[in-house]
Amino acid sequence: MDEPKKDVPLTNVCPACGVRFTCGMAAGLEACWCASLPPVLAVPAAGAGQCYCPDCLRKVIAEAEAR
C-alpha cells in the first residue's frame, strides 16, 4: 500500500477493510494518490461518502475491469 508522508495526516478509514490512510484532497494536498489510478468510481463530494484505501481501490478497479 502507498505509505503517506510522515508530515501528512491520516485522514480516512477505508469502508472495506478499516485501514487508516491519507486522502490527498482531505489532507489539503495538491493531488491525491488516487488520481494516478483509472477513474472507475466518482470521487465522493465532501461529507458524501468515503474513499477506499489504495489496496481496496485497486481491487475495486481490477474487478470493474474484469467485467
Biopython code that builds the backbone (N, CA, C, O; Angstrom):
import numpy as np
from Bio.PDB.StructureBuilder import StructureBuilder

atoms = [
    (1, "MET", "N", (0.843, -1.178, 0.000)),
    (1, "MET", "CA", (0.000, 0.000, 0.000)),
    (1, "MET", "C", (0.884, 1.235, 0.000)),
    (1, "MET", "O", (1.999, 1.216, 0.520)),
    (2, "ASP", "N", (0.369, 2.314, -0.593)),
    (2, "ASP", "CA", (1.115, 3.562, -0.609)),
    (2, "ASP", "C", (1.234, 4.092, 0.809)),
    (2, "ASP", "O", (0.241, 4.191, 1.529)),
    (3, "GLU", "N", (2.435, 4.425, 1.200)),
    (3, "GLU", "CA", (2.665, 4.959, 2.544)),
    (3, "GLU", "C", (2.564, 6.475, 2.515)),
    (3, "GLU", "O", (3.188, 7.117, 1.671)),
    (4, "PRO", "N", (1.788, 7.061, 3.423)),
    (4, "PRO", "CA", (1.712, 8.522, 3.461)),
    (4, "PRO", "C", (3.014, 9.113, 3.984)),
    (4, "PRO", "O", (3.747, 8.476, 4.740)),
    (5, "LYS", "N", (3.284, 10.345, 3.563)),
    (5, "LYS", "CA", (4.448, 11.031, 4.101)),
    (5, "LYS", "C", (4.222, 11.260, 5.582)),
    (5, "LYS", "O", (3.082, 11.403, 6.024)),
    (6, "LYS", "N", (5.294, 11.297, 6.349)),
    (6, "LYS", "CA", (5.179, 11.399, 7.802)),
    (6, "LYS", "C", (4.492, 12.685, 8.260)),
    (6, "LYS", "O", (3.851, 12.699, 9.311)),
    (7, "ASP", "N", (4.617, 13.765, 7.485)),
    (7, "ASP", "CA", (4.019, 15.034, 7.898)),
    (7, "ASP", "C", (2.590, 15.212, 7.377)),
    (7, "ASP", "O", (1.966, 16.242, 7.633)),
    (8, "VAL", "N", (2.067, 14.223, 6.652)),
    (8, "VAL", "CA", (0.712, 14.292, 6.118)),
    (8, "VAL", "C", (-0.193, 13.439, 7.005)),
    (8, "VAL", "O", (0.115, 12.274, 7.256)),
    (9, "PRO", "N", (-1.302, 14.000, 7.483)),
    (9, "PRO", "CA", (-2.163, 13.260, 8.413)),
    (9, "PRO", "C", (-2.919, 12.112, 7.748)),
    (9, "PRO", "O", (-3.239, 12.162, 6.560)),
    (10, "LEU", "N", (-3.195, 11.081, 8.538)),
    (10, "LEU", "CA", (-4.091, 10.018, 8.099)),
    (10, "LEU", "C", (-5.500, 10.585, 8.228)),
    (10, "LEU", "O", (-5.936, 10.913, 9.331)),
    (11, "THR", "N", (-6.207, 10.702, 7.125)),
    (11, "THR", "CA", (-7.477, 11.425, 7.122)),
    (11, "THR", "C", (-8.710, 10.542, 7.044)),
    (11, "THR", "O", (-9.799, 10.967, 7.429)),
    (12, "ASN", "N", (-8.556, 9.321, 6.553)),
    (12, "ASN", "CA", (-9.724, 8.486, 6.277)),
    (12, "ASN", "C", (-9.574, 7.087, 6.853)),
    (12, "ASN", "O", (-8.480, 6.639, 7.195)),
    (13, "VAL", "N", (-10.719, 6.414, 6.947)),
    (13, "VAL", "CA", (-10.759, 4.995, 7.298)),
    (13, "VAL", "C", (-11.468, 4.300, 6.137)),
    (13, "VAL", "O", (-12.579, 4.679, 5.767)),
    (14, "CYS", "N", (-10.835, 3.302, 5.575)),
    (14, "CYS", "CA", (-11.397, 2.583, 4.428)),
    (14, "CYS", "C", (-12.675, 1.865, 4.847)),
    (14, "CYS", "O", (-12.671, 1.145, 5.845)),
    (15, "PRO", "N", (-13.781, 2.046, 4.099)),
    (15, "PRO", "CA", (-15.024, 1.368, 4.446)),
    (15, "PRO", "C", (-14.983, -0.135, 4.178)),
    (15, "PRO", "O", (-15.820, -0.877, 4.692)),
    (16, "ALA", "N", (-14.023, -0.588, 3.384)),
    (16, "ALA", "CA", (-13.942, -2.010, 3.052)),
    (16, "ALA", "C", (-13.102, -2.805, 4.042)),
    (16, "ALA", "O", (-13.475, -3.915, 4.422)),
    (17, "CYS", "N", (-11.956, -2.237, 4.465)),
    (17, "CYS", "CA", (-11.051, -3.021, 5.312)),
    (17, "CYS", "C", (-10.724, -2.369, 6.657)),
    (17, "CYS", "O", (-10.171, -3.024, 7.540)),
    (18, "GLY", "N", (-11.061, -1.086, 6.821)),
    (18, "GLY", "CA", (-10.850, -0.412, 8.094)),
    (18, "GLY", "C", (-9.474, 0.200, 8.302)),
    (18, "GLY", "O", (-9.207, 0.762, 9.365)),
    (19, "VAL", "N", (-8.592, 0.103, 7.307)),
    (19, "VAL", "CA", (-7.258, 0.685, 7.454)),
    (19, "VAL", "C", (-7.338, 2.210, 7.364)),
    (19, "VAL", "O", (-8.151, 2.755, 6.618)),
    (20, "ARG", "N", (-6.499, 2.879, 8.119)),
    (20, "ARG", "CA", (-6.415, 4.353, 8.046)),
    (20, "ARG", "C", (-5.435, 4.719, 6.951)),
    (20, "ARG", "O", (-4.399, 4.073, 6.795)),
    (21, "PHE", "N", (-5.765, 5.766, 6.184)),
    (21, "PHE", "CA", (-4.908, 6.208, 5.089)),
    (21, "PHE", "C", (-5.109, 7.696, 4.854)),
    (21, "PHE", "O", (-5.996, 8.315, 5.442)),
    (22, "THR", "N", (-4.286, 8.257, 3.998)),
    (22, "THR", "CA", (-4.369, 9.676, 3.686)),
    (22, "THR", "C", (-5.051, 9.889, 2.340)),
    (22, "THR", "O", (-4.618, 9.358, 1.317)),
    (23, "CYS", "N", (-6.106, 10.661, 2.361)),
    (23, "CYS", "CA", (-6.746, 11.151, 1.138)),
    (23, "CYS", "C", (-6.133, 12.522, 0.879)),
    (23, "CYS", "O", (-6.242, 13.422, 1.711)),
    (24, "GLY", "N", (-5.495, 12.678, -0.262)),
    (24, "GLY", "CA", (-4.845, 13.947, -0.575)),
    (24, "GLY", "C", (-5.798, 15.126, -0.563)),
    (24, "GLY", "O", (-5.433, 16.217, -0.126)),
    (25, "MET", "N", (-7.023, 14.912, -1.043)),
    (25, "MET", "CA", (-7.999, 16.000, -1.054)),
    (25, "MET", "C", (-8.354, 16.414, 0.367)),
    (25, "MET", "O", (-8.398, 17.605, 0.678)),
    (26, "ALA", "N", (-8.609, 15.430, 1.231)),
    (26, "ALA", "CA", (-8.976, 15.725, 2.615)),
    (26, "ALA", "C", (-7.811, 16.333, 3.389)),
    (26, "ALA", "O", (-8.020, 17.117, 4.316)),
    (27, "ALA", "N", (-6.575, 15.970, 3.007)),
    (27, "ALA", "CA", (-5.390, 16.484, 3.696)),
    (27, "ALA", "C", (-4.964, 17.846, 3.167)),
    (27, "ALA", "O", (-4.031, 18.452, 3.694)),
    (28, "GLY", "N", (-5.638, 18.333, 2.132)),
    (28, "GLY", "CA", (-5.307, 19.639, 1.568)),
    (28, "GLY", "C", (-4.112, 19.628, 0.629)),
    (28, "GLY", "O", (-3.497, 20.666, 0.385)),
    (29, "LEU", "N", (-3.783, 18.453, 0.104)),
    (29, "LEU", "CA", (-2.667, 18.352, -0.828)),
    (29, "LEU", "C", (-3.100, 18.788, -2.224)),
    (29, "LEU", "O", (-4.293, 18.862, -2.519)),
    (30, "GLU", "N", (-2.132, 19.071, -3.068)),
    (30, "GLU", "CA", (-2.424, 19.495, -4.435)),
    (30, "GLU", "C", (-3.107, 18.379, -5.226)),
    (30, "GLU", "O", (-3.978, 18.647, -6.053)),
    (31, "ALA", "N", (-2.714, 17.135, -4.973)),
    (31, "ALA", "CA", (-3.289, 15.990, -5.669)),
    (31, "ALA", "C", (-3.346, 14.808, -4.707)),
    (31, "ALA", "O", (-2.671, 14.789, -3.678)),
    (32, "CYS", "N", (-4.156, 13.836, -5.060)),
    (32, "CYS", "CA", (-4.271, 12.631, -4.256)),
    (32, "CYS", "C", (-3.665, 11.457, -5.019)),
    (32, "CYS", "O", (-3.610, 11.471, -6.248)),
    (33, "TRP", "N", (-3.220, 10.461, -4.300)),
    (33, "TRP", "CA", (-2.634, 9.267, -4.908)),
    (33, "TRP", "C", (-3.615, 8.599, -5.866)),
    (33, "TRP", "O", (-3.197, 7.989, -6.850)),
    (34, "CYS", "N", (-4.914, 8.706, -5.591)),
    (34, "CYS", "CA", (-5.907, 8.021, -6.416)),
    (34, "CYS", "C", (-6.007, 8.605, -7.819)),
    (34, "CYS", "O", (-6.510, 7.941, -8.726)),
    (35, "ALA", "N", (-5.539, 9.827, -8.012)),
    (35, "ALA", "CA", (-5.601, 10.458, -9.329)),
    (35, "ALA", "C", (-4.726, 9.736, -10.354)),
    (35, "ALA", "O", (-4.906, 9.908, -11.559)),
    (36, "SER", "N", (-3.778, 8.929, -9.873)),
    (36, "SER", "CA", (-2.911, 8.199, -10.795)),
    (36, "SER", "C", (-3.520, 6.860, -11.218)),
    (36, "SER", "O", (-2.935, 6.152, -12.038)),
    (37, "LEU", "N", (-4.680, 6.505, -10.672)),
    (37, "LEU", "CA", (-5.346, 5.247, -10.996)),
    (37, "LEU", "C", (-6.482, 5.501, -11.990)),
    (37, "LEU", "O", (-6.955, 6.631, -12.111)),
    (38, "PRO", "N", (-6.928, 4.451, -12.707)),
    (38, "PRO", "CA", (-8.046, 4.637, -13.640)),
    (38, "PRO", "C", (-9.297, 5.139, -12.916)),
    (38, "PRO", "O", (-9.589, 4.689, -11.808)),
    (39, "PRO", "N", (-10.038, 6.066, -13.529)),
    (39, "PRO", "CA", (-11.225, 6.645, -12.893)),
    (39, "PRO", "C", (-12.446, 5.738, -13.005)),
    (39, "PRO", "O", (-13.320, 5.958, -13.845)),
    (40, "VAL", "N", (-12.498, 4.715, -12.150)),
    (40, "VAL", "CA", (-13.601, 3.757, -12.171)),
    (40, "VAL", "C", (-14.774, 4.249, -11.338)),
    (40, "VAL", "O", (-15.930, 4.023, -11.693)),
    (41, "LEU", "N", (-14.478, 4.924, -10.225)),
    (41, "LEU", "CA", (-15.514, 5.431, -9.327)),
    (41, "LEU", "C", (-15.421, 6.947, -9.255)),
    (41, "LEU", "O", (-14.344, 7.523, -9.406)),
    (42, "ALA", "N", (-16.541, 7.571, -9.025)),
    (42, "ALA", "CA", (-16.531, 9.017, -8.810)),
    (42, "ALA", "C", (-15.959, 9.311, -7.432)),
    (42, "ALA", "O", (-16.176, 8.550, -6.489)),
    (43, "VAL", "N", (-15.236, 10.401, -7.316)),
    (43, "VAL", "CA", (-14.720, 10.832, -6.014)),
    (43, "VAL", "C", (-15.891, 11.394, -5.230)),
    (43, "VAL", "O", (-16.604, 12.260, -5.737)),
    (44, "PRO", "N", (-16.113, 10.926, -3.997)),
    (44, "PRO", "CA", (-17.253, 11.427, -3.234)),
    (44, "PRO", "C", (-17.105, 12.915, -2.902)),
    (44, "PRO", "O", (-16.006, 13.391, -2.620)),
    (45, "ALA", "N", (-18.206, 13.627, -2.940)),
    (45, "ALA", "CA", (-18.202, 15.023, -2.522)),
    (45, "ALA", "C", (-17.905, 15.077, -1.034)),
    (45, "ALA", "O", (-18.116, 14.097, -0.320)),
    (46, "ALA", "N", (-17.422, 16.203, -0.570)),
    (46, "ALA", "CA", (-17.081, 16.365, 0.845)),
    (46, "ALA", "C", (-18.258, 15.952, 1.722)),
    (46, "ALA", "O", (-19.357, 16.492, 1.601)),
    (47, "GLY", "N", (-18.017, 15.000, 2.595)),
    (47, "GLY", "CA", (-19.037, 14.542, 3.523)),
    (47, "GLY", "C", (-20.068, 13.591, 2.925)),
    (47, "GLY", "O", (-20.946, 13.112, 3.642)),
    (48, "ALA", "N", (-19.978, 13.308, 1.624)),
    (48, "ALA", "CA", (-20.996, 12.482, 0.973)),
    (48, "ALA", "C", (-20.681, 10.996, 0.996)),
    (48, "ALA", "O", (-21.583, 10.175, 0.826)),
    (49, "GLY", "N", (-19.456, 10.642, 1.198)),
    (49, "GLY", "CA", (-19.101, 9.234, 1.167)),
    (49, "GLY", "C", (-17.675, 9.035, 1.611)),
    (49, "GLY", "O", (-17.010, 9.969, 2.059)),
    (50, "GLN", "N", (-17.211, 7.810, 1.483)),
    (50, "GLN", "CA", (-15.861, 7.503, 1.915)),
    (50, "GLN", "C", (-15.054, 6.967, 0.753)),
    (50, "GLN", "O", (-15.584, 6.313, -0.145)),
    (51, "CYS", "N", (-13.776, 7.252, 0.783)),
    (51, "CYS", "CA", (-12.846, 6.729, -0.214)),
    (51, "CYS", "C", (-12.283, 5.401, 0.266)),
    (51, "CYS", "O", (-12.195, 5.142, 1.467)),
    (52, "TYR", "N", (-11.904, 4.563, -0.695)),
    (52, "TYR", "CA", (-11.218, 3.320, -0.378)),
    (52, "TYR", "C", (-9.732, 3.579, -0.205)),
    (52, "TYR", "O", (-9.192, 4.529, -0.771)),
    (53, "CYS", "N", (-9.073, 2.737, 0.574)),
    (53, "CYS", "CA", (-7.618, 2.807, 0.718)),
    (53, "CYS", "C", (-6.984, 2.367, -0.603)),
    (53, "CYS", "O", (-7.675, 1.802, -1.450)),
    (54, "PRO", "N", (-5.698, 2.611, -0.795)),
    (54, "PRO", "CA", (-5.055, 2.221, -2.059)),
    (54, "PRO", "C", (-5.248, 0.749, -2.421)),
    (54, "PRO", "O", (-5.557, 0.447, -3.573)),
    (55, "ASP", "N", (-5.076, -0.165, -1.483)),
    (55, "ASP", "CA", (-5.211, -1.588, -1.796)),
    (55, "ASP", "C", (-6.637, -1.936, -2.205)),
    (55, "ASP", "O", (-6.842, -2.634, -3.199)),
    (56, "CYS", "N", (-7.619, -1.462, -1.457)),
    (56, "CYS", "CA", (-9.013, -1.785, -1.767)),
    (56, "CYS", "C", (-9.466, -1.124, -3.063)),
    (56, "CYS", "O", (-10.221, -1.728, -3.824)),
    (57, "LEU", "N", (-9.025, 0.096, -3.332)),
    (57, "LEU", "CA", (-9.404, 0.753, -4.579)),
    (57, "LEU", "C", (-8.820, 0.001, -5.766)),
    (57, "LEU", "O", (-9.482, -0.136, -6.795)),
    (58, "ARG", "N", (-7.600, -0.483, -5.640)),
    (58, "ARG", "CA", (-7.016, -1.279, -6.733)),
    (58, "ARG", "C", (-7.833, -2.555, -6.964)),
    (58, "ARG", "O", (-8.008, -2.971, -8.109)),
    (59, "LYS", "N", (-8.332, -3.175, -5.901)),
    (59, "LYS", "CA", (-9.166, -4.371, -6.042)),
    (59, "LYS", "C", (-10.477, -4.030, -6.743)),
    (59, "LYS", "O", (-10.915, -4.769, -7.625)),
    (60, "VAL", "N", (-11.105, -2.922, -6.364)),
    (60, "VAL", "CA", (-12.358, -2.487, -6.994)),
    (60, "VAL", "C", (-12.124, -2.226, -8.477)),
    (60, "VAL", "O", (-12.942, -2.619, -9.309)),
    (61, "ILE", "N", (-11.031, -1.577, -8.812)),
    (61, "ILE", "CA", (-10.711, -1.283, -10.207)),
    (61, "ILE", "C", (-10.494, -2.573, -10.992)),
    (61, "ILE", "O", (-11.002, -2.718, -12.103)),
    (62, "ALA", "N", (-9.739, -3.511, -10.417)),
    (62, "ALA", "CA", (-9.484, -4.784, -11.095)),
    (62, "ALA", "C", (-10.795, -5.538, -11.345)),
    (62, "ALA", "O", (-10.978, -6.119, -12.415)),
    (63, "GLU", "N", (-11.705, -5.535, -10.367)),
    (63, "GLU", "CA", (-12.997, -6.199, -10.531)),
    (63, "GLU", "C", (-13.823, -5.534, -11.617)),
    (63, "GLU", "O", (-14.470, -6.220, -12.408)),
    (64, "ALA", "N", (-13.811, -4.202, -11.669)),
    (64, "ALA", "CA", (-14.575, -3.475, -12.685)),
    (64, "ALA", "C", (-14.002, -3.731, -14.073)),
    (64, "ALA", "O", (-14.747, -3.873, -15.042)),
    (65, "GLU", "N", (-12.678, -3.789, -14.166)),
    (65, "GLU", "CA", (-12.056, -4.020, -15.476)),
    (65, "GLU", "C", (-12.268, -5.452, -15.950)),
    (65, "GLU", "O", (-12.250, -5.707, -17.154)),
    (66, "ALA", "N", (-12.471, -6.396, -15.025)),
    (66, "ALA", "CA", (-12.681, -7.795, -15.390)),
    (66, "ALA", "C", (-14.086, -8.041, -15.960)),
    (66, "ALA", "O", (-14.323, -9.047, -16.629)),
    (67, "ARG", "N", (-15.004, -7.122, -15.691)),
    (67, "ARG", "CA", (-16.387, -7.274, -16.184)),
    (67, "ARG", "C", (-16.504, -6.944, -17.626)),
    (67, "ARG", "O", (-17.595, -7.021, -18.191)),
]
sb = StructureBuilder()
sb.init_structure("model")
sb.init_model(0)
sb.init_chain("A")
sb.init_seg("    ")
for serial, (resi, resn, name, xyz) in enumerate(atoms, 1):
    if name == "N":
        sb.init_residue(resn, " ", resi, " ")
    sb.init_atom(name, np.array(xyz, "f"), 0.0, 1.0, " ", f" {name:<3s}", serial, name[0])
structure = sb.get_structure()
